[in-house]
């Protein structure tokens, strides 16, 4: 009897231990590393979890309810410490924050996850002494949040690493190697990289995208062998946006290439994007700027800037005739305002005034001296061409009465030559006998046909017509023949748009005073 009771007690104890060790549903032990991780994520208060073995996920980690979770790896192999692995098996997603959370990852190898962290605004993530490898999709999404990563490696991931919007990234002693996708996408935030390496990364566009209006600093970092694979994308290592500030201190650039047509590659480390002309990018280098591989265009000389503009337009940049007409009309209006307020009133010119005075008078702050010189050059050339009495279309004859009415002093005729270009576009059915530029009387039928035939080519003549040929056409206008008259009108149209093409790129880059001292003031002579 006593023996039977003893066996019963032993059996009951065994059953009790079994119930404590196994979950109620009998699916898996409650003490497995995955179960411990999920239990820590469900805690309602700050929690620190120490892993002593690897975690192999069987499903997505799901939502993290813990407001502040720290996961520390303390794994050993034969007595030697190593990184504890969290393996998503290339199928399962990582941490998802339903609201603002804090997450700290220490001494871990995170691999095979379809996204490591997905969070709402204002979450903070700290990664230290970790290896992030072979993950896919967007690894970290932290809008309005912050990421601090140090002494870690990001290797062989297939997808973008981090997307920051109105947030901050601080990376120290981090190596990004052989990743396929953008490393950083920064929009209206800040990025600071100290002793970081970007090696053999590939992306369709660039490795680091500085989207604009942010502050980016790379200190003692290196960019080696990165490549942009999509034709037309610029800046293999870094693309600098508008309105922010980007600084490289003691950085090394080597072998960063972009794809060009024909299956070829071109070395270009950094590209300066000037999408917003009024806010050009602010880029600086210390100790010195690389001798090559820095894309346009703020640090170019003026001559190089015009060459780049010509090449860029030849690559297929197009603009309709209506866009050209509107842009030209806006430039003419600005010139007229400046001349009326300064030259005719014997006041100091716009470029002799301070920025504060120009703002007070309502002058355009982006209207540069180079643009003014170009338009003044065109005004003088165009005014000379339309003054010849015999330069008329078919149906006219000799000098027209009142052709001298438009002749004034150099100040009074300031915008007459410009009006000859813009008024042509506004011709109506009752155009017969109306004036153009205050000098010529052109019959409607022939001139309207000339305009109609020419306007289809209005936006395509920016580069094709050499300046020497234009000068010959203008000089031939003095002969007074019918064909020469048509050539003079068409020449004025061509010349106005040739100037417009050249100056449009210049309006976006606000050069500092004193840049390119001694350079030719006539941009069209380049």
C-alpha positions in Angstrom: 0.0 0.0 0.0 2.8 2.4 0.9 4.6 1.6 -2.3 1.5 2.3 -4.4 1.1 5.7 -2.6 4.7 6.5 -3.4 4.3 5.8 -7.1 1.2 7.9 -7.2 3.0 10.9 -5.6 5.9 10.5 -8.1 3.4 10.4 -11.0 1.6 13.5 -9.8 4.8 15.4 -9.4 5.9 14.5 -12.9 2.5 15.7 -14.3 2.8 18.9 -12.4 6.3 19.6 -13.7 5.1 18.8 -17.2 2.2 21.3 -16.9 4.6 24.0 -15.7 7.1 23.5 -18.5 4.7 23.2 -21.4 2.2 25.7 -22.6 -1.5 25.1 -22.1 -2.0 24.4 -25.8 1.0 22.0 -25.8 2.4 23.7 -29.0 6.0 24.4 -27.8 7.9 25.0 -24.6 7.4 28.4 -23.0 11.1 28.8 -22.5 12.2 28.7 -26.1 14.2 31.7 -27.3 11.3 32.7 -29.7 8.8 32.5 -26.9 10.9 34.5 -24.6 11.3 37.2 -27.2 7.5 37.4 -27.9 6.8 37.4 -24.1 9.2 40.3 -23.7 7.5 42.2 -26.5 4.2 41.8 -24.8 5.3 43.3 -21.4 3.6 46.6 -20.5 6.7 48.2 -19.0 10.3 48.6 -19.7 12.0 45.2 -20.3 15.5 43.9 -20.8 15.8 40.5 -22.5 19.1 38.6 -22.6 19.3 35.9 -25.2 21.7 32.9 -24.7 20.8 31.1 -27.9 19.6 31.8 -31.4 16.0 32.7 -32.4 14.5 31.1 -35.5 11.1 32.6 -36.2 8.1 30.6 -37.1 5.9 33.6 -37.9 6.0 37.4 -38.0 7.1 39.0 -34.7 4.1 41.3 -34.9 3.2 44.3 -32.8 5.5 45.2 -29.9 3.5 46.4 -26.9 6.4 47.0 -24.6 7.1 50.8 -24.5 10.9 50.3 -24.1 12.5 47.0 -25.1 16.2 46.1 -24.9 17.3 42.8 -26.5 20.9 41.8 -25.6 22.7 38.8 -27.1 24.9 36.8 -24.8 25.6 33.6 -26.9 28.8 31.6 -26.7 30.3 28.8 -28.8 33.0 26.7 -27.1 33.3 29.3 -24.4 33.9 32.2 -26.9 31.3 35.0 -27.2 29.4 35.4 -30.4 26.4 37.3 -31.8 23.0 35.8 -31.1 21.1 35.3 -34.3 17.5 36.3 -35.0 16.6 34.6 -38.2 13.4 35.5 -40.2 14.1 32.7 -42.6 13.6 35.2 -45.5 9.9 35.1 -44.9 8.9 36.7 -41.7 8.8 40.4 -40.7 10.4 41.9 -37.7 9.3 44.4 -35.1 6.1 46.5 -35.7 5.3 49.4 -33.5 1.6 50.3 -33.2 2.5 53.6 -31.5 5.6 55.4 -30.2 8.2 52.9 -28.8 11.9 52.6 -28.1 13.9 49.6 -29.2 17.6 48.7 -28.4 19.4 45.9 -30.1 22.8 44.8 -28.8 25.2 42.0 -29.8 22.8 40.5 -32.4 22.9 39.1 -35.9 19.6 39.9 -37.6 19.2 38.1 -40.8 16.4 37.0 -43.2 13.8 39.4 -42.1 11.3 41.1 -44.4 11.8 44.5 -42.7 13.4 44.9 -39.3 11.4 47.8 -37.8 8.2 49.4 -39.0 7.1 52.2 -36.8 4.7 55.1 -36.5 6.1 58.7 -36.0 8.5 59.5 -33.1 10.0 56.1 -32.4 13.7 55.7 -31.4 15.9 52.8 -32.4 19.4 52.1 -31.1 21.6 49.4 -32.7 25.1 48.6 -31.4 27.6 45.9 -32.2 25.2 44.1 -34.6 25.3 42.5 -38.0 22.4 43.1 -40.3 22.7 40.7 -43.3 20.5 39.2 -46.0 17.4 41.1 -45.1 15.0 42.4 -47.7 12.5 45.2 -48.3 12.7 48.4 -46.3 14.7 47.5 -43.2 13.9 50.6 -41.1 11.1 53.0 -41.5 11.3 55.8 -38.9 9.2 58.9 -39.7 9.8 61.7 -37.2 12.0 59.2 -35.3 15.7 58.7 -34.7 18.2 55.9 -35.4 21.5 55.5 -33.6 23.8 52.8 -35.0 27.4 52.1 -34.0 30.1 49.5 -34.3 27.9 47.5 -36.7 27.9 46.0 -40.2 25.2 46.2 -42.8 26.0 43.5 -45.4 24.2 41.9 -48.4 20.7 43.3 -47.8 18.3 43.5 -50.7 16.3 46.7 -50.2 16.6 50.2 -48.8 18.1 50.4 -45.4 16.4 53.4 -43.7 13.9 56.0 -44.6 13.9 59.1 -42.4 11.4 61.9 -42.7 11.7 64.8 -40.2 14.1 62.6 -38.2 17.7 62.0 -37.5 20.4 59.3 -38.1 23.7 59.1 -36.2 26.0 56.4 -37.5 29.5 55.7 -36.1 32.0 53.0 -37.1 29.5 51.3 -39.4 30.3 49.5 -42.7 27.7 49.2 -45.5 28.9 46.6 -47.9 27.4 44.9 -51.0 23.8 46.1 -50.3 21.3 46.4 -53.1 19.2 49.5 -52.6 19.4 52.9 -51.0 21.3 53.2 -47.7 19.8 56.4 -46.5 16.8 58.4 -47.7 16.7 61.6 -45.8 13.9 64.2 -46.2 14.0 67.3 -44.0 16.1 65.6 -41.3 19.7 65.2 -40.3 22.4 62.6 -41.0 25.7 62.3 -39.3 28.2 59.6 -40.3 31.5 59.3 -38.6 34.1 56.7 -39.8 31.5 55.0 -41.9 32.4 52.9 -45.0 30.2 52.5 -48.1 31.7 49.7 -50.2 30.4 48.0 -53.4 26.8 48.9 -52.9 24.5 49.1 -55.9 21.2 50.9 -56.4 19.1 52.1 -59.2 19.8 55.7 -58.3 22.3 56.4 -55.6 23.6 55.0 -52.3 22.7 58.0 -50.1 19.8 60.3 -51.1 19.8 63.7 -49.6 16.3 64.7 -50.7 16.5 68.3 -49.6 16.3 70.8 -46.7 18.4 68.8 -44.3 21.8 68.7 -42.7 24.2 65.9 -43.7 27.8 65.4 -42.4 30.2 62.7 -43.4 33.4 62.7 -41.4 36.4 60.4 -42.1 34.2 58.2 -44.2 34.9 56.4 -47.5 32.9 55.7 -50.6 34.5 53.0 -52.7 33.1 51.0 -55.7 29.4 52.1 -55.3 27.3 52.1 -58.5 24.0 53.5 -59.8 22.7 51.0 -62.3 19.8 52.9 -63.9 20.7 55.0 -67.0 20.0 58.7 -66.3 20.4 58.6 -62.5 23.2 60.8 -61.1 25.6 60.5 -58.2 26.7 57.0 -57.4 27.7 57.8 -53.8 25.6 60.8 -52.7 22.9 62.9 -54.3 22.7 66.3 -52.7 19.2 68.0 -52.8 18.2 71.6 -52.5 18.0 73.9 -49.6 20.1 71.9 -47.1 23.7 71.6 -46.2 26.0 68.7 -46.9 29.6 68.5 -45.7 32.4 66.0 -46.3 35.4 66.1 -44.0 38.4 63.9 -44.7 36.4 61.6 -46.9 37.7 59.3 -49.6 36.0 58.7 -53.0 37.1 56.0 -55.3 35.5 54.1 -58.2 31.9 55.3 -57.8 30.2 55.0 -61.1 26.9 55.8 -62.8 25.4 54.1 -65.9 25.3 55.9 -69.1 23.8 55.1 -72.5 25.5 52.3 -74.5 26.2 50.1 -71.5 29.1 52.3 -70.4 29.9 53.7 -66.9 31.1 57.1 -65.8 32.8 58.1 -62.5 30.6 60.4 -60.5 30.8 60.4 -56.8 28.5 63.3 -55.8 25.7 64.9 -57.7 24.3 68.4 -57.0 20.6 68.6 -57.8 19.2 72.1 -58.3 15.5 71.4 -58.6 14.6 74.6 -56.8 16.6 77.5 -58.3 16.0 79.8 -55.4 17.5 77.4 -52.9 20.7 75.8 -54.4 22.5 73.1 -52.5 25.1 74.0 -50.0 28.0 71.6 -50.4 31.4 71.9 -48.8 34.6 69.8 -48.4 37.4 69.7 -45.9 40.3 69.3 -46.1 40.0 69.6 -49.9 37.4 68.9 -52.6 38.0 65.9 -54.9 39.6 66.7 -58.2 36.9 64.8 -60.2 33.6 63.0 -59.9 31.6 65.9 -58.4 28.5 66.5 -60.5 27.2 69.9 -61.5 26.9 72.5 -60.8 27.4 75.0 -58.0 31.2 74.5 -57.8 31.7 74.8 -61.6 33.3 77.7 -63.3 30.9 79.8 -65.3 32.4 78.5 -68.6 32.0 74.9 -67.5 28.4 75.6 -66.4 27.4 76.8 -69.8 29.1 73.7 -71.4 27.1 71.5 -69.0 23.9 73.2 -69.9 24.5 72.6 -73.6 25.2 68.9 -73.0 22.2 68.5 -70.8 19.9 70.0 -73.3 21.3 67.7 -76.0 20.4 64.7 -73.9 16.7 65.3 -74.7 15.6 68.1 -72.5 12.6 69.6 -74.2 10.3 72.6 -73.7 7.3 73.6 -75.7 7.0 76.9 -77.6 4.4 78.2 -75.2 6.7 77.5 -72.2 9.5 79.4 -74.0 7.2 82.3 -74.7 6.0 82.5 -71.1 9.5 82.3 -69.7 10.8 84.9 -72.1 7.8 87.2 -71.2 8.6 86.9 -67.5 12.3 87.8 -68.1 11.3 90.8 -70.2 8.9 92.0 -67.5 11.7 91.8 -64.9 14.1 93.6 -67.1 11.5 96.4 -67.7 10.9 96.7 -63.9 14.6 97.0 -63.2 15.2 99.5 -66.0 12.2 101.7 -65.0 13.3 101.7 -61.3 17.0 102.2 -61.8 18.3 103.3 -65.1 15.5 105.7 -66.2 15.3 107.3 -62.7 19.1 107.7 -62.4 19.1 105.5 -59.4 21.8 102.9 -58.6 21.4 99.7 -60.5 20.0 96.6 -59.0 23.4 95.0 -58.7 24.8 97.9 -56.8 22.1 97.6 -54.1 22.2 95.3 -51.1 19.9 92.3 -50.7 17.8 94.2 -48.2 17.3 97.1 -50.5 16.4 94.9 -53.4 13.8 93.1 -51.3 12.3 96.3 -50.2 11.9 97.6 -53.8 10.4 94.3 -54.9 13.3 93.3 -57.2 13.8 89.6 -58.0 16.6 88.3 -55.7 17.3 85.5 -58.2 17.9 87.7 -61.2 21.7 87.5 -61.6 24.2 89.8 -63.2 25.0 87.2 -65.8 21.4 87.0 -66.9 21.1 90.8 -67.1 24.2 91.0 -69.3 22.9 88.3 -71.6 19.5 90.0 -72.0 21.1 93.5 -72.4 23.3 92.0 -75.2 20.3 90.6 -76.9 18.4 93.9 -76.5 21.0 95.8 -78.3 21.4 93.3 -81.1 17.6 92.9 -81.6 17.0 96.7 -81.6 19.6 97.1 -84.3 18.0 94.5 -86.5 14.5 95.9 -86.4 15.5 99.5 -87.1 16.4 98.9 -90.8 13.6 100.5 -92.9 13.7 98.0 -95.7 13.4 94.9 -93.5 9.7 94.0 -94.1 7.7 91.0 -95.3 6.0 90.5 -98.7 3.3 93.1 -99.2 5.2 95.9 -97.5 7.2 98.5 -99.4 10.3 100.5 -98.5 10.3 102.7 -95.5 7.1 103.0 -93.5 5.8 106.3 -92.2 6.5 106.8 -88.6 9.3 104.3 -88.5 11.3 106.7 -86.5 8.7 107.0 -83.8 10.2 104.2 -81.9 13.7 105.7 -81.9 14.5 107.1 -78.5 17.6 107.4 -76.4 19.3 104.4 -75.0 17.1 104.5 -71.9 13.8 105.0 -73.5 14.1 102.1 -76.0 15.1 99.6 -73.3 12.3 97.1 -73.8 11.1 97.8 -77.4 13.3 95.1 -78.8 11.9 92.6 -76.3 8.3 93.5 -77.2 9.0 92.5 -80.8 9.3 88.9 -79.7 6.4 88.7 -77.3 3.9 90.7 -79.4 4.3 88.3 -82.4 2.7 85.6 -80.4 -0.4 87.7 -79.6 -1.2 88.5 -83.3 -5.0 88.3 -84.1 -7.0 88.4 -87.3 -7.0 92.2 -87.4 -3.3 92.4 -87.3 -3.0 94.2 -90.7 -0.9 97.3 -90.5 -0.1 97.0 -86.7 3.4 97.8 -85.4 5.9 95.4 -84.1 8.6 96.8 -81.8 7.5 100.3 -82.7 9.4 100.2 -86.0 8.0 98.0 -88.6 4.6 97.6 -90.3 4.2 93.9 -91.3 1.1 92.6 -93.3 -0.8 89.9 -91.5 -0.9 87.1 -94.1 2.8 86.5 -94.8 4.1 87.2 -91.3 1.4 85.1 -89.6 2.3 82.2 -92.0 6.0 82.7 -91.1 5.2 82.6 -87.4 3.0 79.5 -87.8 5.7 77.7 -89.7 8.4 78.7 -87.3 6.7 78.1 -83.9 6.8 74.3 -84.2 10.6 74.7 -84.2 10.6 77.4 -81.5 11.8 75.1 -78.7 14.2 73.1 -80.8 16.5 75.8 -82.0 18.2 76.5 -78.7 21.4 74.8 -79.5 21.4 74.1 -83.3 21.9 77.6 -84.7 25.5 78.9 -84.2 25.9 82.5 -83.1 28.1 83.3 -86.1 25.3 82.4 -88.5 22.9 84.6 -86.5 25.3 87.5 -86.8 25.5 87.0 -90.6 21.7 86.9 -90.9 21.4 90.2 -88.9 24.1 91.9 -91.1 22.3 90.7 -94.2 19.2 92.4 -93.1 20.7 95.7 -94.2 20.5 94.8 -97.9 16.7 95.5 -98.0 15.7 92.4 -100.0 12.6 90.4 -99.4 14.4 87.2 -98.3 16.7 89.1 -96.1 13.7 90.7 -94.3 12.2 87.3 -93.5 15.6 86.1 -92.3 15.8 89.1 -89.9 12.5 88.4 -88.3 13.3 84.7 -87.9 16.8 85.5 -86.7 15.4 87.7 -83.9 13.2 84.8 -82.8 16.1 82.3 -82.9 18.4 84.6 -81.1 16.0 85.4 -78.3 15.5 81.7 -77.6 19.2 80.9 -77.9 19.8 83.4 -75.1 16.9 82.0 -73.1 18.4 78.5 -73.2 21.7 79.7 -72.0 20.4 81.8 -69.1 17.8 79.4 -67.8 20.4 77.2 -66.1 22.2 80.2 -64.8 19.1 81.5 -63.0 19.1 78.4 -60.7 22.6 78.8 -59.4 23.2 81.9 -57.2 26.9 82.4 -57.5 28.7 84.2 -54.7 30.0 87.7 -55.4 33.5 87.6 -56.9 33.2 84.1 -58.4 35.0 83.6 -61.7 36.7 87.0 -61.4 37.9 88.2 -64.8 35.7 85.8 -66.8 34.0 87.0 -70.0 30.8 88.8 -69.1 29.1 87.7 -72.3 27.8 84.2 -71.6 26.9 83.6 -75.3 30.5 84.0 -76.3 31.2 80.6 -74.8 
